[in-house]
Amino acid sequence: MPTTVEARAEAYRTRPRSVSQVKQYEQCPYGYFLTRIAREPELQAAWLAQGVAVHAAAEEWERSERVMSVAAAQEVFGRVYVRMANAALAAEPAEDGWQASGPYPGFADLERRWHLGREQVERYVAWYEKHPDEVVWKSPDGVPAIEQRFDIEIDGVPVVGYIDQVIDHSKHGPVVRDIKTGVLPTMDDTFQLDTYALALELEYGVECRIGDYWSGKTGRPSRARKLGVDRDSVVDRFREMDEGVKSGNYTPTPAPETCARCPVQRSCRFASI
């Protein structure tokens, strides 16, 4: 009889892929294995709760058709943040089991990000109140593209995910937009947005050539990224990751910067930190 880990490894051979899976696998296949298949204990991080809670507040504000007050949106943030923080503290009550953020140790960062998240929610509402022309695109069946789920195949690889929002921009047409509460991807990293644009095209026949990130740090969208320039690379990355998992290739690729942010570094004998 196979062990639990063996059973998960077998299940992952045919599971749908996602942008986050591809990025994690590319950073370190062994880290992917420890996190998703072996399910080793993970270091907790306050930025995870902040990101999820800001997304939840933005979604609720959008679903209210943008009439929800800032205070009410911040309450949504608070409920989600407290729930996630309490769950993380229950799983890891010791501060040395938390990742620091720069000079801020885990528990100090947990308190700090409560305030940062509330500020980012306020910035989110303020941006769209000042830019009412940036409305949420609706699918042909009239559903607003907020946390828009997609389920597609890319070169035979099943891929699932959620698009934070699609903005019906007066100048560019539909624009895929992802909400980021931390550091933005570099200008040449369009993999996530390219995948979302491809999903819109495959599911709705909508051509989307522009994407951007709404930044919680700046309170405004990033510079626009031109999408679809090298679609073959998107296809290749999903196919290569899928083939790697199917073949059981979990070769470690340790590097100081990657390992320092890895949530399963304590369980990795190859960690370079």
C-alpha positions in Angstrom: 0.0 0.0 0.0 1.4 3.4 -1.0 2.3 5.9 1.8 0.4 9.2 2.1 3.3 11.0 0.4 3.4 8.5 -2.4 -0.4 8.8 -2.9 -0.1 12.6 -3.1 2.8 12.4 -5.5 0.6 10.2 -7.7 -2.4 12.5 -7.4 -0.2 15.5 -8.4 0.8 13.8 -11.6 -2.7 14.7 -13.1 -3.8 17.7 -11.0 -4.5 21.0 -12.8 -1.6 23.4 -12.8 -1.6 27.1 -11.9 0.6 30.1 -12.2 1.7 29.8 -8.5 2.6 26.2 -9.0 4.7 26.9 -12.0 6.6 29.7 -10.3 7.2 27.7 -7.2 8.4 24.6 -9.2 10.7 26.8 -11.3 12.3 28.4 -8.2 13.0 25.0 -6.6 11.4 21.7 -7.5 12.3 20.2 -4.1 10.7 23.1 -2.3 7.5 22.4 -4.4 7.7 18.8 -3.3 8.2 19.6 0.4 5.4 22.1 0.4 2.7 20.5 -1.7 3.4 16.8 -1.6 5.3 16.0 1.6 3.4 18.9 3.3 6.2 19.7 5.7 5.5 22.3 8.5 5.8 25.8 7.0 7.1 29.0 8.5 4.3 31.5 9.0 4.4 34.9 7.5 2.3 38.0 8.2 2.3 39.1 4.6 0.2 36.2 3.6 -2.7 37.3 5.9 -2.3 40.9 4.6 -2.5 39.9 1.0 -5.6 37.7 1.4 -7.4 40.2 3.5 -6.8 43.1 1.2 -8.0 41.0 -1.7 -11.1 40.1 0.2 -11.9 43.7 1.0 -11.4 44.8 -2.6 -13.7 42.0 -3.8 -16.5 42.9 -1.4 -16.2 46.6 -2.3 -16.5 45.7 -6.0 -19.4 43.4 -5.4 -21.2 46.2 -3.6 -21.0 48.1 -6.9 -18.6 50.4 -5.3 -21.0 51.9 -2.8 -19.5 50.3 0.3 -17.8 52.8 2.6 -14.1 52.7 3.3 -14.8 51.8 6.9 -17.0 48.9 5.9 -14.3 47.7 3.5 -11.7 48.0 6.2 -14.0 45.9 8.5 -13.9 43.1 5.8 -10.1 43.3 5.8 -10.0 43.2 9.6 -12.2 40.1 9.9 -10.2 38.1 7.4 -6.9 39.3 8.7 -7.7 38.4 12.3 -9.1 35.0 11.3 -5.9 34.2 9.3 -3.6 35.6 11.9 -5.2 33.6 14.7 -5.1 30.4 12.7 -1.4 31.0 11.9 -0.6 31.7 15.6 -2.4 28.5 16.6 -0.4 26.6 14.1 2.9 28.3 15.1 2.8 30.1 18.5 6.6 30.5 18.7 8.0 33.6 17.0 11.1 31.8 15.6 8.6 29.8 13.5 7.6 33.1 11.7 9.4 34.7 8.8 10.7 38.3 9.4 10.2 41.1 6.9 13.3 43.1 6.7 14.0 44.5 10.2 10.6 43.4 11.5 10.4 40.0 13.3 7.3 37.9 12.9 5.1 39.2 15.6 6.0 42.9 15.1 5.4 42.4 11.4 2.0 40.9 12.2 0.9 44.0 14.0 2.5 46.3 11.4 0.7 44.7 8.5 -2.7 45.1 10.2 -2.2 48.9 9.8 -0.6 48.6 6.3 -3.5 46.5 5.1 -6.1 49.0 6.3 -4.2 51.8 4.6 -4.1 49.8 1.4 -7.8 49.2 1.4 -8.3 53.0 1.8 -6.0 53.6 -1.1 -7.9 51.0 -3.2 -11.2 52.7 -2.7 -9.7 56.2 -3.2 -8.2 55.2 -6.6 -11.4 54.0 -8.1 -13.5 56.8 -6.7 -11.1 59.1 -8.5 -11.1 57.0 -11.7 -14.7 56.0 -12.3 -14.0 55.3 -15.9 -12.0 52.2 -14.9 -15.0 49.9 -14.5 -15.0 46.1 -14.1 -15.5 44.2 -17.4 -18.5 41.9 -17.6 -18.5 38.5 -19.3 -21.0 37.9 -22.1 -23.4 36.4 -19.5 -23.3 39.6 -17.5 -21.1 38.5 -14.6 -18.5 41.1 -13.4 -15.0 39.8 -13.8 -14.0 39.9 -10.1 -12.0 36.9 -8.9 -12.9 35.4 -12.3 -12.3 31.7 -12.2 -10.9 30.0 -15.3 -10.5 26.4 -16.2 -8.6 25.9 -19.5 -6.1 23.7 -21.3 -2.7 25.0 -22.5 -1.1 22.5 -24.9 -3.0 19.7 -23.2 -2.1 20.8 -19.7 -5.1 21.6 -17.5 -4.7 25.0 -15.9 -7.0 26.7 -13.3 -6.9 30.0 -11.6 -8.6 33.3 -10.6 -8.2 36.7 -12.2 -8.4 39.4 -9.6 -10.2 41.7 -12.0 -10.6 42.6 -15.6 -10.9 46.4 -16.2 -12.9 47.6 -19.1 -10.5 50.4 -20.0 -11.8 53.2 -22.2 -8.5 53.4 -24.1 -7.1 49.8 -24.2 -10.3 47.7 -23.9 -10.2 44.8 -21.4 -7.2 44.9 -19.2 -6.2 42.1 -16.8 -5.3 43.5 -13.5 -3.8 41.7 -10.4 -3.8 43.3 -7.0 -0.4 43.3 -5.3 0.2 44.3 -1.7 3.9 43.8 -1.8 6.7 44.0 -4.4 5.6 44.0 -8.0 7.0 41.7 -10.7 9.6 43.2 -13.0 8.5 44.7 -16.3 9.7 41.7 -18.2 7.9 39.2 -16.0 4.5 39.0 -17.7 3.8 35.3 -17.1 0.9 35.7 -14.7 -0.8 38.4 -16.7 -0.1 36.5 -20.0 -1.8 33.4 -18.6 -4.8 35.4 -17.6 -5.1 37.0 -21.0 -4.9 33.6 -22.6 -7.6 32.3 -20.3 -9.9 35.2 -21.4 -9.3 34.5 -25.0 -9.9 30.7 -24.7 -13.0 31.0 -22.5 -14.6 34.1 -24.0 -12.9 34.9 -27.2 -11.8 38.2 -25.8 -8.5 39.6 -26.9 -6.6 41.2 -24.1 -3.2 42.8 -25.0 -2.6 44.9 -21.9 -2.2 44.0 -18.3 -1.1 45.7 -15.1 -0.9 45.4 -11.3 -2.7 47.6 -8.8 -0.1 48.3 -6.2 -1.2 48.6 -2.5 2.2 50.3 -1.8 1.6 53.2 -4.3 -2.2 53.2 -4.4 -2.4 53.1 -8.2 -1.9 50.7 -11.1 1.6 49.9 -12.3 2.9 50.7 -15.8 1.0 48.6 -18.3 2.6 45.4 -19.6 2.2 44.5 -23.2 0.8 40.9 -23.4 0.9 38.1 -25.9 4.3 39.1 -27.3 5.8 35.6 -26.5 2.9 33.3 -26.0 5.1 30.3 -26.8 7.1 30.8 -23.6 3.9 30.6 -21.5 3.0 27.4 -23.2 6.5 26.0 -22.7 6.6 26.9 -19.0 3.4 25.1 -18.2 4.4 22.1 -20.3 7.9 21.8 -18.7 6.5 22.1 -15.2 3.8 19.5 -15.9 6.4 17.1 -17.4 8.7 17.6 -14.4 6.0 16.7 -11.9 4.8 13.8 -13.9 8.3 12.4 -14.1 8.9 12.9 -10.4 11.7 15.4 -11.0 12.1 17.3 -7.7 15.8 18.2 -8.0 16.7 20.9 -5.4 18.1 24.2 -6.7 19.2 26.0 -3.6 20.1 29.7 -3.7 20.5 32.1 -0.8 17.7 34.5 -1.9 15.3 31.7 -2.7 16.0 29.7 0.4 15.6 32.7 2.7 12.0 33.1 1.6 11.2 29.4 1.4 8.5 28.4 4.0 9.8 24.9 4.4 13.5 25.8 4.8 13.6 24.0 8.2 12.8 20.7 6.6 15.2 21.0 3.7 18.7 19.5 4.0 19.8 21.4 0.9 18.8 24.9 2.3 21.4 27.6 1.5 20.9 30.2 4.2 
